[in-house]
Amino acid sequence: MTSYALIFNPHAGHNGATAVADRIAKRIKAAGHQVDKQPTSRPGDATTLAFTTLADVAVAIGGDGTINEVAAGLVKRRKPPKLGIIPQGTVNNLARVLHIPLTADAAFDNLLEGQPHPLDIGMVNDQVMISTMTLGVLANAAVSVSQKEKQRFGPFVFLTRGLRSLSKNQHWHLTIDSADGTWERNTTFLLVTMTNSVGGFLNFAPQAKPDDGYFHVFVAPKMTWRRTLLLMPYFLTGNFSKLPGMTYFATSQLTITSPTARLKSRIDGDPSDRLPLKMRVISDKVQVLVKPALLP
Ligand SMILES: Nc1ncnc2c1ncn2[C@@H]1O[C@H](COP(=O)(O)OP(=O)(O)OP(=O)(O)O)[C@@H](O)[C@H]1O
């Protein structure tokens, strides 16, 4: 018998997580297992629930924000429970990466039949990152997208807002130190991804795997409006790293500093610390349940 804690954000996505948690709890009981439903009441709750649960599996029912919070609770534990995912968010980036079905009942089948699979967790200072960190115009663009717009337009709202921000021709001076070298760049944006997908666009970094132990780092050149237009085909065809002037490298540790005080960063869509940012990958803590046949 396995015990499951269903940690759900009632306000994720289109507000369906409560009904889904009820349905999944019934199916877990019917399969002869134990279940405990644990709704969140506010941001941060999912981290506490994941940190304290005694269940064998902590199931995040919600979007990437909920998974991020659950992962933040798990990564702090010596022997964490397994991570389960029932996607109920708006974008569901990580679920797409792991090929977890987006419908609740199919995702539940994945959970019951899934095997533990290592999942890289990024640490940015003390914050957890499961998908993406951005600095510069992309972070500024993400700040301007409201939850309502995300629900209404999906991932494309990030694309259009990102392009609008790029057209302002802003840039910042960054220093990036990693084991493989030091880069000093004037950049319009920096993007670090743990996986092949950013904001639901699966082609972003085709070489990135969710368990490869690396951050995939893209440092854009100074972008003009004409250069911004050039970006589109590279972005949509998965050749982002080949964009002229783009610096790309993979590393398990890096430090980002900048003399620019007002530079904003976002981790998985949420505001993050001011620079400097010290980043490292934790590969040996969190195990996500995925059917082997579904893995990328
Ligand atoms: N009870 C709550 N009330 C309000 N906000 C909450 C509550 N529980 C969690 N949150 C916050 O809601 C944010 C968004 O949730 P989540 O990411 O699960 O959904 P989403 O934004 O619709 O999905 P996605 O990230 O996949 O687009 C989370 O970062 C979390 O901090």
The ligand as a MOL file (V3000), in Angstrom:
LIG
                    3D

  0  0  0     0  0            999 V3000
M  V30 BEGIN CTAB
M  V30 COUNTS 31 33 0 0 0
M  V30 BEGIN ATOM
M  V30 1 N -4.5050 29.1700 -2.2220 0
M  V30 2 C -3.8120 30.0060 -2.9930 0
M  V30 3 N -4.2670 31.2460 -3.2730 0
M  V30 4 C -3.5950 32.0710 -4.1050 0
M  V30 5 N -2.4300 31.7690 -4.7000 0
M  V30 6 C -1.9200 30.5400 -4.4590 0
M  V30 7 C -2.5840 29.5970 -3.5970 0
M  V30 8 N -1.8540 28.4660 -3.5700 0
M  V30 9 C -0.7870 28.6920 -4.3540 0
M  V30 10 N -0.8160 29.9230 -4.8870 0
M  V30 11 C 0.1480 30.5580 -5.8320 0
M  V30 12 O -0.3920 30.4990 -7.1480 0
M  V30 13 C 0.6900 30.5250 -8.0640 0
M  V30 14 C 0.2840 29.9710 -9.4110 0
M  V30 15 O -0.0700 28.6360 -9.2940 0
M  V30 16 P 0.2660 27.5270 -10.3810 0
M  V30 17 O 1.5960 27.7620 -10.9730 0
M  V30 18 O 0.0320 26.2070 -9.7710 0
M  V30 19 O -0.8310 27.7680 -11.4900 0
M  V30 20 P -0.7240 28.4770 -12.9000 0
M  V30 21 O 0.0480 29.7550 -12.7550 0
M  V30 22 O -2.1080 28.5560 -13.4070 0
M  V30 23 O 0.0670 27.3830 -13.7720 0
M  V30 24 P 1.4060 27.4700 -14.6600 0
M  V30 25 O 2.4970 27.9180 -13.7410 0
M  V30 26 O 1.6070 26.0690 -15.1650 0
M  V30 27 O 1.0970 28.4280 -15.7560 0
M  V30 28 C 1.7840 29.7210 -7.3760 0
M  V30 29 O 3.0560 30.2700 -7.6290 0
M  V30 30 C 1.4410 29.7880 -5.8890 0
M  V30 31 O 2.4020 30.4860 -5.1250 0
M  V30 END ATOM
M  V30 BEGIN BOND
M  V30 1 1 1 2
M  V30 2 1 2 3
M  V30 3 2 2 7
M  V30 4 2 3 4
M  V30 5 1 4 5
M  V30 6 2 5 6
M  V30 7 1 6 7
M  V30 8 1 6 10
M  V30 9 1 7 8
M  V30 10 2 8 9
M  V30 11 1 9 10
M  V30 12 1 10 11
M  V30 13 1 11 12
M  V30 14 1 11 30
M  V30 15 1 12 13
M  V30 16 1 13 14
M  V30 17 1 13 28
M  V30 18 1 14 15
M  V30 19 1 15 16
M  V30 20 2 16 17
M  V30 21 1 16 18
M  V30 22 1 16 19
M  V30 23 1 19 20
M  V30 24 2 20 21
M  V30 25 1 20 22
M  V30 26 1 20 23
M  V30 27 1 23 24
M  V30 28 2 24 25
M  V30 29 1 24 26
M  V30 30 1 24 27
M  V30 31 1 28 29
M  V30 32 1 28 30
M  V30 33 1 30 31
M  V30 END BOND
M  V30 END CTAB
M  END
